[in-house]
Amino acid sequence: MKTTMEKLPGDTEGVSYELTVFRFKGSSRKAPTAYIQAALHAGELPGVVAIHALMPKLRAAEAEGRILGDITVVPAANPVGRAQYHFGELEGRFHLGTRTNFNRDFPLIDRPDKSALPKLPAGSTTDLRLKHLLVGLSMGHDIVLDLHCDFEAVPYLYVPARLWPAMQDCAAALGVEAVILWDGASGSAFEEASIHPWLQVPPEKASLDKRVVTTVEYRGILDVDDKLAKSDADGLYRLLATRGVIEDEKAAKPRKFTGVVTPIDHVEMIDLPRAGAILYHAKPGQRVRKGAKLATIVHTPGEPNGSVDIYAPQAGYVLTRIWQRWGRAGDNVFKLLGEAKSAKPKSGALED
Ligand SMILES: [Zn+2]
């Protein structure tokens, strides 16, 4: 394995960042290759600790000559966001300098080749340089995994609809509970930038059935936990074995995905009708009927009519809720995987 430090200049004099890249060389040119990154949203650390638990397994496989395809690992993909503390709070989602989401505005290139990446003009900001660097590192890999997390959630995946159901084995290997299939544009999220070039080449050359591109949502932001990290590392390793990046017959045992699969236009984004304190009556992983009470919002404490209830607009599966017990009017509070199309359907991106 080779370890390198990628340097990233900052936007002001004397400031620069660096990120670690681990590269394992595969022994077979025919084997699929894999790229794994975590914490592009810099405060989402379940994937970082999963990679930390995965690395000894990869090193052991390397020592035993079982790494068949090249593997590139970026355990902490966003040192720029990681350094953004504002009045004691980490802002790892948006770049403070440009106010853009770290997981939007990636370059969409017209062929799966690093040389198709446009040259960055002088004056490009650090967040753009970072996006350019990450697309360059991931480009050309058959398997691209971007590890994130939600606020409070079951583990789930975003998967480009074109790669489903071929990616069922991956969802089963990772042990997630749900899969959201998306189509169309996502505001150029990393996942879209990873699949876009393959959708521009003729299907017989793209071999979409062999490709894996996904945003892995490893539960909630507080689920940074030793046991979960180890089981998530087992899941990542299983995926690599299942797809033949690593040789391990025991781990590669085929599995069938039995979780919830939902097109993105079935997702109900349930927002707060009023600002206030949130009392939850439903949690991620729960199935609810139409009209089930999901939460009570206490907006005028002490008054007889000081609270309002929110209900499920249709039957479905509670995927996520926010970790805060407060919010403003209009804030999204739940994502519900509806059984039918939502009355307010979303396309490729659910939120900023
Ligand atoms: Zn994220």
Boltz pocket constraint, residues with backbone or C-beta under 6 A from the ligand:
constraints:
  - pocket:
      binder: B
      contacts: [[A, 41], [A, 44], [A, 103], [A, 148], [A, 149]]
      max_distance: 6.0
